[in-house]
Amino acid sequence: MDGSGIDYQAVFRAHPGAVALLTPDLVYVDVNESFVATSGRTREQLIGHYLFDVFPDNPTDPAATGMRNLRASLERVASTAEPDTMAVQRYDVESPDRPGEWQERYWSPINVPVLAPDGTVALLLHRVEEVTELIRARGGPTGRDRAAEVLEAELYTRARELQAVNERLRRTHAHEREVALHLQESLLPAPRPLGHHRAAVRYRPATEALNVCGDWYDLVDQPGRTALAVGDVVGHGLGAAGVMGQLRSALSAASRVAEGPAQALEVLGLYARDIEGAESTTAVSVFIDWKSRTLAYSSAGHPPPVLCHPDGTITFLDQATDPPLGARPEHTRRPEAQVAFTEGATLALYTDGLIERRREDIDVGLGRLAEALVRHRGDGPDALADALLTELIPEVGVTDDTALVILRL
């Protein structure tokens, strides 16, 4: 008994289901009366004995898998401390009265960890329901009615167990998403002031994904020039976010010393070859020379940045595009192009979540973006960024993240 006055040993023995307690080494510690009756073994034949010494596989059946499946389930519970509901198993049992004679039996097992105060697995609770009659039911109405009742009870039990499993999965996925989002936010800080030039950055996670992706942005401001970049790592979750952090940091450092965006992406491409999960990453880099009022840009397989001039003219920066990072077996120099701008123009860098939609040509998305930029070109960067996200990204059904950088030149 414990402080509540409840005799849990008596409860265990009176439980109507067949229940056994095993050590993590699969030795019987205790069994209730229902387990004794169902198994056809005495307590003395069970307690202190190794499970599979008492119940080996049927040696006359070369296809027998019951012992292997049950061992795998119990060992999984012992190592993960998570319950495991097994599918119905055929597990023949030797007749206690006629040695050498094996009875065809079917079982529905559930294995649950019993934890010690320190959180380790102290015991394994093995609950088993025999469903042999259900499997064999082929007779008249009485047999079918009984089989239906057994099946209904079995389905109800399994539905409750699946509901609990799904709830655990939801909690796990929600936790991973929260951790990944915090990681993403820490790796994508708000930009510092760029002199008298105003900038806005946005990151919008996909609405239907439990995991974040590997989108990033970066702004590097130096005397006389500013480097902007966005990129997109293939994949989802913490792994993609970790790769994103490494690539963003590498490109940010390269942008501070490179002569131009092509050289910065070349350095990033070489670095990406040593990063697992970085292959096929896309990125685009734009260097702004404030004195000459020119933009130098280079793209590694990324959607083109957009320059919206004060008069509403649109220029896509698409004249220096190369394959994604790591796509070529040999290192080659990346292309670079330049375009002039006038004061008051707006530059937009983004990832494909802003423009791409399933079963739609990318040019349609680029047209939407251009039209929205022209219509909102008089707005400040923050208002413009919010307008683009609101108008271009549907409220539901989006399966990719979006990173966006807006800079008023």
Secondary structure, DSSP 8 states (H G I E B T S, - for coil): --TT---HHHHHHH-SSEEEEE-TT-BEEEE-HHHHHHHT--HHHHTTSBHHHHS---TT-TT--HHHHHHHHHHHHHHH---EE---EE--EE-SSSTT-EE--EEEEEEEEEE-TTSSEEEEEEEEEE-HHHHH--SSHHHHHHHHHHHHHHHHHHHHHHHHHHHHHHHHHHHHHHHHHHHHHHHS-----BTTB-EEEEEE--SS-SS-EEEEEEEEEETTEEEEEEEEEEEEHHHHHHHHHHHHHHHHHHHHH-SSHHHHHHHHHHHHTTSTT-TT-EEEEEEEETTTTEEEEEEES----EEE-TTS-EEE--SSEE--TT-SSS------EEEE--TT-EEEEE-GGGT--TTS-HHHHHHHHHHHHHHTTTS-HHHHHHHHHHHHS-SS---S-EEEEEEE-
